[in-house]
């Protein structure tokens, strides 16, 4: 369905816009969006394909992945701790 493909492409582009930035707050916003759509960190290369942004694969390096994963883990553990406390 064209609408579904367009929706996936637009969501992927929006998430990647935040994740591939250099700002910590924008990366956190991107991770929040990933959690909202139930998307894991390991699927970022698939998001690049869905968004038709293969030209940005040079921005997504192993170092960037590890940085995003570190922030993702921090946010996830903070959310887990909040759920346990409440």
C-alpha positions in Angstrom: 0.0 0.0 0.0 1.4 3.4 -1.0 0.2 5.1 2.1 1.9 2.6 4.4 5.2 2.9 2.5 5.0 6.7 2.6 4.2 6.6 6.4 7.2 4.3 7.1 9.4 6.5 4.9 8.4 9.7 6.7 8.7 8.2 10.2 12.1 6.8 9.3 13.3 10.2 8.0 12.0 12.0 11.1 13.8 9.6 13.5 17.0 9.7 11.5 17.0 13.5 11.4 17.2 13.4 15.2 19.5 10.4 15.6 22.2 11.6 13.2 22.5 15.1 14.6 25.3 16.1 16.9 23.1 17.5 19.6 22.5 15.3 22.6 18.9 16.6 23.1 18.1 15.8 19.5 19.5 12.3 19.8 17.4 11.8 23.0 14.3 13.0 21.1 15.1 10.5 18.3 15.5 7.7 20.9 12.2 8.7 22.5 10.5 8.5 19.1 12.1 5.1 18.5 10.7 3.8 21.8 7.3 5.2 20.9 7.3 3.3 17.6 8.9 0.2 19.3 12.0 0.4 17.1 15.3 -1.1 18.4 18.7 0.5 18.1 19.9 -2.4 15.9 17.4 -1.5 13.2 18.9 1.9 12.4 20.5 0.6 9.1 17.0 -0.6 8.1 15.6 2.9 8.9 18.2 4.4 6.5 17.0 2.0 3.7 13.3 2.7 4.4 13.9 6.4 4.4 15.7 6.2 1.0 18.7 8.0 2.6 21.5 5.7 1.6 23.7 8.8 1.0 23.7 9.3 4.8 25.2 6.0 5.6 28.6 7.7 5.8 27.2 9.7 8.8 26.2 6.5 10.6 29.5 5.0 11.7 30.3 2.4 14.3 31.3 5.3 16.7 27.9 6.9 16.2 26.2 3.6 16.7 28.0 3.1 20.0 27.2 6.7 21.1 23.5 6.2 20.3 23.4 2.8 22.0 25.0 4.2 25.2 22.4 7.0 25.4 19.6 4.5 24.6 20.8 2.2 27.4 20.9 5.1 29.8 17.4 6.2 28.9 16.1 2.6 29.1 17.6 2.0 32.6 16.3 5.3 33.8 12.8 4.4 32.6 13.1 0.9 34.3 14.2 2.5 37.6 11.2 4.9 37.4 8.8 2.0 36.9 10.3 0.1 39.9 10.2 3.1 42.2 6.6 4.0 41.4 
